[in-house]
């Protein structure tokens, strides 16, 4: 879902002499050209993996693989994406290790 931003337009007079009133309306936030809007910057995963950093490695990997129907490449990619976007150092480290496990 795109975030809504409030747009306020000042009144002005067109070349043909018609006065355009000021108005306020809401539009979707498209951000700056070539940039992702703040509202869409967080990674959205498609599959709930039931992966937690406090689980043993075997359980983490089994849950992730089961969530991706046994597709090791998709599991590795999902874990790599998690490692790339998380701000928790332990989660990033463990997700990277698990991703490398599925890539090998």
Buried (B, 14 or more C-beta within 10 A) or exposed (E): EEEEBEEEEEEEEEEEEEEEEEEEEEEEEEBEEEEEBEBEEEEEEEEEBEBEEEBEEEEBBBBBBEBBEEEBEBBBBBBBBBBEBBEEEEBBEBBBBBBEBBEE
